[in-house]
Amino acid sequence: PGHVFTIEPMINEGVHQDETWPDNWTAVTRDGKRSAQFEHMLLVTETGCEVLSRRLETSP
């Protein structure tokens, strides 16, 4: 309990190999084709887990 994990799948049009730019943040595919990245943060609790990045009912 208390650990936080991120799950960040990438869906790529081309190859699965990626590179990180010098800013140490931006990730791109090696072949430069389009890709989409999604992320969720999960908090492990005493009774299961909580999705910290879930969309709230009050979100626009």
N, CA, C and O atoms as a GROMACS GRO file, in nm:
protein
  240
    1PRO      N    1   0.082  -0.120   0.000
    1PRO     CA    2   0.000   0.000   0.000
    1PRO      C    3   0.086   0.126   0.000
    1PRO      O    4   0.194   0.130   0.060
    2GLY      N    5   0.036   0.228  -0.069
    2GLY     CA    6   0.107   0.355  -0.074
    2GLY      C    7   0.193   0.373  -0.197
    2GLY      O    8   0.239   0.484  -0.224
    3HIS      N    9   0.215   0.267  -0.273
    3HIS     CA   10   0.296   0.279  -0.395
    3HIS      C   11   0.210   0.337  -0.508
    3HIS      O   12   0.091   0.309  -0.517
    4VAL      N   13   0.272   0.418  -0.594
    4VAL     CA   14   0.205   0.474  -0.711
    4VAL      C   15   0.276   0.423  -0.835
    4VAL      O   16   0.399   0.428  -0.844
    5PHE      N   17   0.198   0.375  -0.932
    5PHE     CA   18   0.251   0.325  -1.058
    5PHE      C   19   0.190   0.402  -1.173
    5PHE      O   20   0.075   0.446  -1.164
    6THR      N   21   0.266   0.418  -1.280
    6THR     CA   22   0.209   0.473  -1.403
    6THR      C   23   0.214   0.364  -1.509
    6THR      O   24   0.311   0.289  -1.520
    7ILE      N   25   0.108   0.358  -1.588
    7ILE     CA   26   0.100   0.268  -1.702
    7ILE      C   27   0.088   0.357  -1.824
    7ILE      O   28  -0.006   0.436  -1.835
    8GLU      N   29   0.184   0.345  -1.917
    8GLU     CA   30   0.191   0.437  -2.030
    8GLU      C   31   0.209   0.362  -2.162
    8GLU      O   32   0.319   0.361  -2.217
    9PRO      N   33   0.104   0.299  -2.213
    9PRO     CA   34   0.118   0.229  -2.341
    9PRO      C   35   0.130   0.327  -2.458
    9PRO      O   36   0.074   0.436  -2.454
   10MET      N   37   0.204   0.286  -2.560
   10MET     CA   38   0.215   0.364  -2.684
   10MET      C   39   0.162   0.277  -2.798
   10MET      O   40   0.198   0.160  -2.809
   11ILE      N   41   0.078   0.334  -2.881
   11ILE     CA   42   0.027   0.267  -3.001
   11ILE      C   43   0.098   0.332  -3.118
   11ILE      O   44   0.082   0.452  -3.142
   12ASN      N   45   0.175   0.253  -3.192
   12ASN     CA   46   0.259   0.309  -3.299
   12ASN      C   47   0.215   0.262  -3.436
   12ASN      O   48   0.175   0.147  -3.455
   13GLU      N   49   0.223   0.353  -3.531
   13GLU     CA   50   0.194   0.321  -3.670
   13GLU      C   51   0.307   0.238  -3.731
   13GLU      O   52   0.283   0.157  -3.821
   14GLY      N   53   0.427   0.257  -3.683
   14GLY     CA   54   0.544   0.187  -3.737
   14GLY      C   55   0.610   0.097  -3.634
   14GLY      O   56   0.544   0.013  -3.573
   15VAL      N   57   0.740   0.116  -3.617
   15VAL     CA   58   0.819   0.029  -3.529
   15VAL      C   59   0.790   0.056  -3.381
   15VAL      O   60   0.738   0.162  -3.346
   16HIS      N   61   0.825  -0.040  -3.296
   16HIS     CA   62   0.802  -0.022  -3.152
   16HIS      C   63   0.921   0.044  -3.082
   16HIS      O   64   0.908   0.087  -2.968
   17GLN      N   65   1.036   0.052  -3.149
   17GLN     CA   66   1.152   0.113  -3.085
   17GLN      C   67   1.130   0.264  -3.071
   17GLN      O   68   1.077   0.330  -3.160
   18ASP      N   69   1.172   0.315  -2.956
   18ASP     CA   70   1.154   0.458  -2.932
   18ASP      C   71   1.286   0.523  -2.893
   18ASP      O   72   1.383   0.455  -2.859
   19GLU      N   73   1.288   0.654  -2.898
   19GLU     CA   74   1.402   0.734  -2.855
   19GLU      C   75   1.351   0.846  -2.767
   19GLU      O   76   1.238   0.893  -2.784
   20THR      N   77   1.434   0.888  -2.673
   20THR     CA   78   1.401   1.002  -2.589
   20THR      C   79   1.486   1.120  -2.632
   20THR      O   80   1.608   1.107  -2.647
   21TRP      N   81   1.424   1.234  -2.650
   21TRP     CA   82   1.495   1.354  -2.692
   21TRP      C   83   1.584   1.404  -2.577
   21TRP      O   84   1.569   1.361  -2.463
   22PRO      N   85   1.677   1.496  -2.608
   22PRO     CA   86   1.769   1.549  -2.506
   22PRO      C   87   1.699   1.616  -2.388
   22PRO      O   88   1.759   1.634  -2.282
   23ASP      N   89   1.570   1.655  -2.405
   23ASP     CA   90   1.500   1.716  -2.291
   23ASP      C   91   1.462   1.613  -2.184
   23ASP      O   92   1.405   1.648  -2.081
   24ASN      N   93   1.495   1.485  -2.211
   24ASN     CA   94   1.466   1.374  -2.119
   24ASN      C   95   1.317   1.360  -2.086
   24ASN      O   96   1.282   1.308  -1.980
   25TRP      N   97   1.231   1.406  -2.176
   25TRP     CA   98   1.087   1.399  -2.154
   25TRP      C   99   1.015   1.348  -2.278
   25TRP      O  100   0.927   1.262  -2.270
   26THR      N  101   1.052   1.404  -2.394
   26THR     CA  102   0.984   1.373  -2.519
   26THR      C  103   1.028   1.238  -2.573
   26THR      O  104   1.148   1.213  -2.589
   27ALA      N  105   0.931   1.151  -2.602
   27ALA     CA  106   0.959   1.019  -2.660
   27ALA      C  107   0.900   1.014  -2.800
   27ALA      O  108   0.786   1.054  -2.822
   28VAL      N  109   0.978   0.965  -2.895
   28VAL     CA  110   0.934   0.951  -3.034
   28VAL      C  111   0.972   0.812  -3.083
   28VAL      O  112   1.062   0.748  -3.028
   29THR      N  113   0.905   0.766  -3.189
   29THR     CA  114   0.944   0.639  -3.248
   29THR      C  115   1.067   0.661  -3.335
   29THR      O  116   1.086   0.769  -3.391
   30ARG      N  117   1.150   0.558  -3.346
   30ARG     CA  118   1.274   0.571  -3.423
   30ARG      C  119   1.248   0.600  -3.570
   30ARG      O  120   1.326   0.669  -3.634
   31ASP      N  121   1.137   0.547  -3.624
   31ASP     CA  122   1.109   0.571  -3.766
   31ASP      C  123   1.030   0.700  -3.788
   31ASP      O  124   1.003   0.736  -3.903
   32GLY      N  125   0.992   0.770  -3.682
   32GLY     CA  126   0.925   0.899  -3.693
   32GLY      C  127   0.779   0.892  -3.734
   32GLY      O  128   0.718   0.995  -3.760
   33LYS      N  129   0.722   0.771  -3.739
   33LYS     CA  130   0.580   0.760  -3.776
   33LYS      C  131   0.492   0.799  -3.658
   33LYS      O  132   0.539   0.812  -3.545
   34ARG      N  133   0.365   0.818  -3.688
   34ARG     CA  134   0.271   0.864  -3.585
   34ARG      C  135   0.253   0.761  -3.474
   34ARG      O  136   0.259   0.640  -3.497
   35SER      N  137   0.229   0.812  -3.354
   35SER     CA  138   0.200   0.726  -3.241
   35SER      C  139   0.111   0.802  -3.143
   35SER      O  140   0.101   0.924  -3.148
   36ALA      N  141   0.046   0.727  -3.056
   36ALA     CA  142  -0.037   0.786  -2.951
   36ALA      C  143   0.006   0.725  -2.819
   36ALA      O  144   0.036   0.605  -2.811
   37GLN      N  145   0.009   0.807  -2.716
   37GLN     CA  146   0.051   0.761  -2.584
   37GLN      C  147  -0.058   0.797  -2.484
   37GLN      O  148  -0.113   0.907  -2.489
   38PHE      N  149  -0.088   0.705  -2.396
   38PHE     CA  150  -0.189   0.725  -2.293
   38PHE      C  151  -0.124   0.697  -2.158
   38PHE      O  152  -0.025   0.624  -2.150
   39GLU      N  153  -0.179   0.754  -2.054
   39GLU     CA  154  -0.118   0.733  -1.922
   39GLU      C  155  -0.225   0.728  -1.814
   39GLU      O  156  -0.322   0.804  -1.816
   40HIS      N  157  -0.205   0.638  -1.720
   40HIS     CA  158  -0.286   0.635  -1.598
   40HIS      C  159  -0.193   0.617  -1.479
   40HIS      O  160  -0.095   0.544  -1.486
   41MET      N  161  -0.225   0.685  -1.370
   41MET     CA  162  -0.152   0.670  -1.245
   41MET      C  163  -0.240   0.591  -1.149
   41MET      O  164  -0.356   0.624  -1.127
   42LEU      N  165  -0.182   0.486  -1.091
   42LEU     CA  166  -0.256   0.400  -0.999
   42LEU      C  167  -0.193   0.405  -0.860
   42LEU      O  168  -0.071   0.394  -0.846
   43LEU      N  169  -0.275   0.423  -0.760
   43LEU     CA  170  -0.230   0.421  -0.620
   43LEU      C  171  -0.274   0.289  -0.559
   43LEU      O  172  -0.392   0.256  -0.561
   44VAL      N  173  -0.180   0.213  -0.506
   44VAL     CA  174  -0.212   0.088  -0.438
   44VAL      C  175  -0.259   0.123  -0.297
   44VAL      O  176  -0.189   0.190  -0.222
   45THR      N  177  -0.378   0.075  -0.263
   45THR     CA  178  -0.436   0.102  -0.131
   45THR      C  179  -0.448  -0.028  -0.051
   45THR      O  180  -0.417  -0.135  -0.102
   46GLU      N  181  -0.494  -0.018   0.071
   46GLU     CA  182  -0.514  -0.136   0.156
   46GLU      C  183  -0.619  -0.230   0.096
   46GLU      O  184  -0.613  -0.352   0.119
   47THR      N  185  -0.714  -0.175   0.021
   47THR     CA  186  -0.826  -0.257  -0.029
   47THR      C  187  -0.823  -0.278  -0.180
   47THR      O  188  -0.916  -0.338  -0.234
   48GLY      N  189  -0.722  -0.231  -0.250
   48GLY     CA  190  -0.715  -0.247  -0.395
   48GLY      C  191  -0.631  -0.137  -0.456
   48GLY      O  192  -0.515  -0.118  -0.419
   49CYS      N  193  -0.690  -0.065  -0.551
   49CYS     CA  194  -0.617   0.048  -0.611
   49CYS      C  195  -0.714   0.159  -0.648
   49CYS      O  196  -0.834   0.136  -0.664
   50GLU      N  197  -0.658   0.278  -0.661
   50GLU     CA  198  -0.735   0.396  -0.700
   50GLU      C  199  -0.668   0.453  -0.824
   50GLU      O  200  -0.546   0.470  -0.827
   51VAL      N  201  -0.748   0.484  -0.927
   51VAL     CA  202  -0.695   0.543  -1.050
   51VAL      C  203  -0.689   0.694  -1.028
   51VAL      O  204  -0.792   0.762  -1.032
   52LEU      N  205  -0.569   0.746  -1.003
   52LEU     CA  206  -0.552   0.887  -0.971
   52LEU      C  207  -0.577   0.977  -1.092
   52LEU      O  208  -0.615   1.093  -1.075
   53SER      N  209  -0.557   0.926  -1.211
   53SER     CA  210  -0.571   1.008  -1.332
   53SER      C  211  -0.707   0.991  -1.399
   53SER      O  212  -0.724   1.030  -1.514
   54ARG      N  213  -0.803   0.933  -1.329
   54ARG     CA  214  -0.935   0.912  -1.389
   54ARG      C  215  -1.004   1.046  -1.414
   54ARG      O  216  -0.976   1.146  -1.348
   55ARG      N  217  -1.093   1.044  -1.511
   55ARG     CA  218  -1.170   1.164  -1.542
   55ARG      C  219  -1.282   1.176  -1.439
   55ARG      O  220  -1.359   1.082  -1.418
   56LEU      N  221  -1.292   1.290  -1.377
   56LEU     CA  222  -1.396   1.313  -1.278
   56LEU      C  223  -1.525   1.355  -1.345
   56LEU      O  224  -1.523   1.408  -1.456
   57GLU      N  225  -1.638   1.333  -1.279
   57GLU     CA  226  -1.766   1.374  -1.334
   57GLU      C  227  -1.773   1.525  -1.355
   57GLU      O  228  -1.848   1.572  -1.440
   58THR      N  229  -1.695   1.600  -1.278
   58THR     CA  230  -1.695   1.746  -1.290
   58THR      C  231  -1.595   1.796  -1.394
   58THR      O  232  -1.587   1.917  -1.419
   59SER      N  233  -1.519   1.705  -1.456
   59SER     CA  234  -1.422   1.746  -1.559
   59SER      C  235  -1.497   1.790  -1.684
   59SER      O  236  -1.601   1.734  -1.717
   60PRO      N  237  -1.443   1.890  -1.755
   60PRO     CA  238  -1.508   1.934  -1.879
   60PRO      C  239  -1.501   1.829  -1.988
   60PRO      O  240  -1.551   1.850  -2.098
   0.00000   0.00000   0.00000
